Amino acid sequence: MFDEDLEELETADLLAAASQFGRIQDRAAVRVLEAALVFADRNGEVYREPRPGYEQIHVYGGDGCPGVAEFAPIEFGAVMRMSSGAAAALIGEALALRHRLPRIWAAVLAGNAVAWRARKIAHACLSLSQEAAALVDRRVVGIVDTVTPGALKKIVTAALREADPEAAKAQAEAAARVRGVFVAPSDDQGTKRIWVRAAAGDVIRFDATIDDLARALKILGDTDDLDQRRAKAIGWISDPAAAHQLLEVARYLARTQPAHPQPADPAPEDPAPEDAQPPHTRRTHVTPEDAAPAPQWADPEDEAVQAEQDAPAADHTAPFTADDEAAGRAHGGENGAHDGAYDAADDRGDDVARDCGDDGDGGDAFTRRMLAGELPARLAAIKQEAHSNGLGAGSGRRNRHTLYVHLTDRTLATGDGVLRVEELGPLLARQLSELLGHDQVVVKPVIDLQDEVSVHAYEIPDRIREQVRLRHPVDMFPYSGAEATTRMDQDHISPYDRAGPPGQTGPDNLIPLGRLHHRAKTFGGWRSRRLPTGAVDWISPHGFRFVVDHTGTHPVPDAGEAVA
């Protein structure tokens, strides 16, 4: 059947063959679970008096399941071509089915429940007591293969809550008390998502500050819409001194520039009084004489808002108070956090007018477009000023972050193409400027990975660590693929010998390894060697061989071949 040419089959026969392939796959998945159980049983004992670094016993399946030696899933995962973490999860779910969900496990063995669905139920029950898991087992066993995955998830959730209502209540209360700022991993577009769960008042004030900064960027000539400018405001909030300077400059421009276009050839006016100059702003960076007329905080046609603009400018240096919020609501703003000059609703109105080609007073949108070309230099000047003469002056050296960017010479020359940023992933070249922002950038020389550098010591100097991590950007253990970071261990491929020759600690004898894999090699019977190609040849405790290079992991068929 497997050797048949599927193109030659009639449609009915093709569908029958596909169905048979699916049944074979389902049966094979059950056999994998059975093999995992037998392997776990054979690795249930370890050193009675464990020492630091040596193998420990871990309970992967939850309450009521036996423990397993922690290095066992590593080899099981390698032969199954999966990561160590995925293998530990598989073994734990198999044990949970056998010891905590016996009815569902019996249905799996009988072919009445698909293995992957049963594994999902086992995983969902890992935190339950054995008694609560038994209740889920009774409730769900008859429907494992009869409902959609989404419906099954809801049924399992209901059973979980019924099985242990006190635990469900405590979990809900704990979730309600969660406070924090949570950052998701980078996506494929070079962006991140952030979630904030905090007191309502703090969130409202934070949102108001974002609106203030978004409006300030508009005053400086940013032509992006409100949502995009609010996103940019996050970068300014990360630098409080620069954010303060940005707001001060924007307020100065807002209150000193005319609200409407002036007649042709206006009579000379007295210069602005000295006390109207924005704090810590030098004429060489941003001054009204150097800048084109900037847009106002709100639509000039809004008479109520214009009256507020003519009044003395409010101080927005500090976050607004609860009284400010109440006053803002009375003014009509949705968040009510700031006066009319900072009203987000007005800002959205400006954006809609601009997008429709309406310049309002005839010059507002035009001015913003003219200023947009100067925007990067103006914003960079504001940041520099903040840390030269503003609130950030004298505060010492700012924290620095090293950014590793991998790109080709063509991308570097043309400014167009794809590059890779460590710990972020692939980005378009044009996104690099967005990542760097307007901060001070120090460009370091390219590190030549072919340089022969080494030391006669077990400790690894930072310059060698960096070279090893750049040469091997991932964990070099079979099927790991975890990105090599500054926190990852670096292992001597040939163990360091204090009485051995000099130069043992160098890039040719070092590879990045996660702590678990490093311990498995040191204490768990794994061996490795560097091949002439630069790849790493691994042999497992039971003689299975794997070659890991820049393209990934390649199992070697002739298992048991000795490592020279």
N, C-alpha and C positions, 0 to 999 in steps of 0.2 A: 504493500500500500504506500509506503513512504517513498518507494522508487518510481511510482507511477507519474507519468506526465499529466499534471492536472489540466493542461490545456486540451488534452484529448478526451476528458471526461464530459459526459452530458451534464447539464446544469443540475439535475436532480442528484446524480452521482457525486458531483462536486460538493453539493451541500451536505450530503451524507458523509463524505470524507472529512469535511470541516468539522462536523459534529463529532465524528470519531476522534479526530485530533484533539478536540476540546476535552473529551472524556479521558483520553490518555494523559493530557496535561493535568487535569484535576486529580487523577489517580497518582501521578508522579508527585504532585504537591503534597498529597497525604503521605507518601513514602518518605519525602524529605522531612516532614514533621516526625515521623517514626524514627528516622535515622538520627535526628536531633535529640530525641529523647534517650535513645540508647547511648549516644555519645555523652550526653549530660550525665547519665547514670555512671558512666565509666570515669567521669572526672568530678566526682562528688567529694573526694577527699584530698586534702592538701596538708602541708606541714602542720603538725600539731602546735608548734610554737612559732608562729610566723614572725619573721624579722622584717625590719624596714626595707621596702623595695621588693620583698619576695611576694609570691602569689598569695592571694587571699581568697576566701570563700564569699561569693556574692549570691544573693537570692534574687533571681531575675523574674520569677513568675508571680510574686506576691505571697500573701499570708497563706501558709499551709504547703508551700512548695519547698522541695529540698534545695540546698545550696549547690553552687557549681563553681569550680575553680575558675578564676577570672581570666586566665590565659586560654581556656578552652575555646571560647567563641572566636578567638583570633584565628586559630588554625582552621576551624570549621568554616569561618567566613571566607578565608583565602581559597579553600578548595571549592567553595560554592560561588566564587567570583563576586563576593559582596564585601562591604566594609565590616570592620569588627563590630561597630555599633549595630548595624543591621543584623548581623549574626546573633549578637546577644539578645536582641529583641525577638528574633525567631525562636531561639531556644527558650526564652522566658514565656512566650505565648504558648509554645508546645507544652511546657510544664504546667502552665495555668489550665490549659484544656484538660490535661490528664488528671490533675489533682483538685481543681476547683470547679470545673464545669464538665463533670463526667457524662452527663446526658448529651450535651452538644458534641463532646468528643466521640461518643458512641455513634452519633448520627454521621459524623465525618467518616469514621471507619467503615460505616455501612454504605457510604455513598449517598446519603440523604442530605448532606450539608457540604457546601463547597468550603475547602480549606481556608481560602483567603477571607471569607465572611466570618468564619469561626474565629480566625486570628484577630479580626477587628473587635469582636465581642470580648475576647480574652483581654485584649489591650485596654478596652474601656473599663474593665473590671479590676485592673491591677491594684488600684488603691482601696478596694473594698475588703472587708473582713471575709473570712472563708464562709461564714454563715450568710452574709449578704450576697456573695457570689453564687451560693447555692440557690437562692431565691431567683436570681436572674437566670440561672441555668434552667429552672423549671418553667419560667415564664416564656422564654425565648426559643427553646429547643424545637418547637413545632413549626416555627415560621422562618428559620434561618434562610431557607432557599425559596421562600414563596413571596417575599416582598422586595421592593427596591432598596438599594443601600441607604437612601435618604430616610425612607420610612423605618427601616430597621434601626437606624441611629436614634430616631425619636422614641421608638419602643424600648430600646435598651436604656435610654436616658430615663424614661419613666420608671422602668424596672429598678434602675439604680437608686432612684429617689425613694421608691417604695421599700426597697430592701434595707436601706439605712437612712431613715428620715432625719435622724439627729445629725448624721454626718452631712446630709444634703443641706440641712438648715445652717450648720456651721460653715459649710463651703460658701453658701450664698451670702452669709453675713461677712465672711472674710473677703469675698469679692467686693462687697459694698464698701469695705474699709480700705480698699487698695488705693494708694496714692503713689504717684510717680510720674516720671517722664520716660517714655518708651520709644526707642528708635529701631525701626525695622531695617533689615539688610538692604543694601543697594539693589535697585532693579536694573533692567537692561537699558534704561534710558539715562542712567547716571544720576538718578534722583533717589532720595530717601523719604520715608514717611515717618512722622513723629506723632505720638499720641500723648496727651497730657491729661492726667486725672488728678485734679486738685480741688481745693475749696472754690466754690462758685465765685466769690468775690475776687480771689486771686486770678482766676481765669478771665473774668470780665476786665480787670485792670490790664492784664497781659494783652488781651485782644485790643483794648484801647490804645496801648502803646504801639502795637503793630499798625493800627490805622494811622497814628500820628507819623510814624516813619514812612509809611506808604505815601502819605500826602506830602511829606518833605521831599521824597524822591521825585514826585511830580513837579514840585516847585523848582527843583534843580534841573528839570528838563527830561525826566524819564517819560517816554511815550508809551510804555507798556500799560496794560489795563490794570485795574485795581487788584485783582487776585494775584497777578504776577508780581506786582510791587509789594503786596503783603508777604509773598514768599521771600522776596529779597530782604524784607525787613528782618527776617530771622537771622541773617548773617550780620546785620548791624547790631541786633540785640546781643549777639555773642561778644561784642566789643563795646561795653558801656560808654567808654570815653568817646569813641568815634560816634556812637549813636547820639550822645548829648551834643556833640559839635554839629552833627548833621541837622538836628532840630533847631539849634540856635541860628545857624546860617539860614535855614529855610524861613524861620520866623522873621528874621531881619529883612529878607527879601520880600516876604509877604506884606510887611507893614510899611515898607519904604517905597515900593514900586507903585505906580498909578494903577487904579482899577480899570481905567478906560484909556484908549489910545489918545495921545495928546495931539493938539492941532499942529499943523506944519510949522516949522521954525519957531518953536516956543521960546519965550523970553528966558534968558539965563536965570537959573534958580540958585539960591544959596546952597552950598554943600550941606549934606546931612550933618546934623550935630554929632560931635565926637562920641557922645554917650549912646548914639544909636548904632554904633558899630557892634557887630556881633562879638561876644567875648572870644578872645584868643584867636581872632581871624585876621591874618595879615593881608594887606592889600595885594600882595603878590599872588595870593591864592584865589580867594573868592571875595569880590567886593562889587557893589552895585555899578561902579564905573566900568568894571571889566566885563560884567555880565549883561546880556540882553535883557529887556524887561521880562520878568518872570511871571507866571500865572498866579492867580490869587488862590487862597485856600478854598474858596467856594465860588459858585457861579456869580458873576457881577450883577446879573439880572435879579438875583434874589435880594430884595431890598432889606429884608430882616437880617440876613447874614451880612450884607454890606454894612449895615449899621454896627454890627458887632466888630467888623474889621476896622471901622473907623475909631472904635473905642480902644483904650490901651490894651496892648496884647496881654493875654493871660499867660501865666507861667506854667509851662507843661514839663518842667524839668523833672518833677517827681510824679509818680503815678497818681491818678485821680482818686478822690475819696468817695465814700458812700454818699456824702452830700452832693458831690459833683455828679454822681450817677443819677441821683434823683432830679437834679436840675437839668441834666441832659435829657432825661425822659420827658420832662415838661417841655423842653425845647423841640422834642419830636424825633430825636435820634433813636434808632432801634436799641442800641446798646447804652445810649445815654451817658457815655463816659466822658464826654468832652464838649467844649462849647461849639458854636456853629462853625468856627474856623476849622474844626477837626471832624466835622460830621461825615461819617462814612456814606450816608445816603446822598449827601451833596457830591461826594467824590464819585459815586457810581453814576450820578446824573452827568457829571463832567465827562466821564468816560463814554457814556452812551452818546452824548452830543458830539464828542470827538470822532467816535467811530462812524457816525452818520455824516461827518463832514461839516458839522455846525461848529463854527469857531466862537460861538457865544458873542463876545463883544467885538469880534472881527479880527482880533490879534492873538487871543489866548492859545489856540491850538497851533497857530503858525509859530509863535514864540517857543512853544514846547518842542516843536520839530527842529527849530534852529538850535536850541540848547542841547538836543539829544546828541549831536555830534561831538560836543565837548564834555558829555557826561562822564565818561571814564576818568578823564584827567581831573575834572572838578571833584569827583568823589575820592579819588586817590589823594588829592590835595587836602581834603577835609580830614581824612584819616591821618595823614602825616601831621597836620596841624594839631589834631587832638593829642597826639603823643609827643609833640614838641612843646606846645604851650598850653594845652588844654588840661582837662581832668586827668589824662593819662601821663602827663609830663612828670618826670621824676619818680615814676612808680617802678622803675627798674625794667629789666629786659622782659619783654613779653614771652609767653610760652611759645615754643617753636615745635613744629611738626614736620617730620621728614616725609616727603611724598615721593614714591618711586613710580616713575612713568616709563613704560616700555613702548618704544615706537621705532619705526623704520626711518632711514635717512630721507626717503621720499616724503613721508608725512612731515618730517621736520622742515624740509625745504619748501614744501607747498602749503603747509598749514591745512591740508585736507587729507582725510583718511581715518583709520581706526588706530587707537592706541589702548594700552592696558594700564590701569592704575591699580597697584597692589591694594588688596582688601576692598576694592570697589568693583573691579571687573572692567570689561571693555567699554570705551567711550569714543565718541566722535572727537576729532581733534578740536573742533570749535567749542566743545564743552569744557576744555581744559581751563580756559580763561574764566569760565563761570565757577569752576571749582576753586581756583586760586583767589578769585575776588580782587579786591583792591589792596590786599595786604602786601607787606614787604616780602619779596621773594628773593631767596638766595639760591642761585644755581650752582650746584656742585659738579665737579668734573665727573665724567663717565668712568665707572670702575671697570678696568680691564680684567675680565674673568679669566684670562689666560696667564695672568701674573702668577709666578711661583712664589708664594709667601707662606712661611711656616714658622713655628716657634717650638722650642724644646721645653714644653711645659704642658701639663694636662689642661690647665685653664685656657679658655679660648678668648683671645683678644677681640674687641668689638669689630676691628677692621676685617678680621678673618670671618667672624660670624656673618657680617654683612655680605661678604663675597660668597660664602656658602649658600646663603638664603637667595641671593640673586641667581646663582648657578642652578639651584634646585628650588623652584618656587612652590613646591608641594611636599608634603610628607612622603618620604621615599619608601614607605612600607607597602607591601602588596595590597592593592585595591583600596588604599587609603584616599589619596587625592585631596586631603585637607590642606588648605593653603598654608604655606610656611609663613609664620609670623615671628616677630621678635621674641615672643613668649615661648616658642616651641624649642624643645631640646635639640641639641646637636650631638650626634653620636659618632664616636671613633669607629670606623668600619673595622679596622684592625685594632683590637684593644690596646690602649695606651700602656706601654711598658716603661716604668720609671728607670729601669736599667738598660733600656733599648737605645737605638740610634737617635740622633737629633732629627728634628723636623717631622715628628709624628703628628703634630697638631697643625694641619694645613687643609686647604679646600679639597685636595685629592683624597684625604682620609676622613672627611667629615660629611655627614648628610643630616638633614633635618628629620626628626622623628617626634611624634607625639609621645607624651610621657608614658602611656600604657604600652605602646610599641617599643619604646626604649627599654622599659623594664622587662618586656617579654624577650627581647634579645639578650639582655644582661642575665636574667634569671630563669627564662622559660625555654631555653633550648633552641631558639632560632639562631641561625648563622648567616653571615653575609660576607660578600667580597666585592671589590670594585673590578669590573671587567675593563679590558683595554679600550672599549668603545665609550667608557664613562658611565655605562649603566651599572646597576647594582644587582648582583645575583644573590637571591635568598634561598635558603633551604629550611623547611619547617622541621619541627621535632620528629615527625613521622616520615621525613624524606621527600616531601613534595617541593618541587623547585619552581621559582618564579623569577623572572627578570623584569626589573623596573627601570624604565628610562623616561625620556622626555615625552614619549608618546603614551605612557601608561604602563599597565602590568600585563605581562605575557607569560602564561603558564608554560612550563617546559614539560613535554610529554613523558620523557624518560625519567620518571620520579625515582629517587634513590641514588642518583649519581653524586658521588662525593664531591665536596668543595675542596679545591686544591688549597 
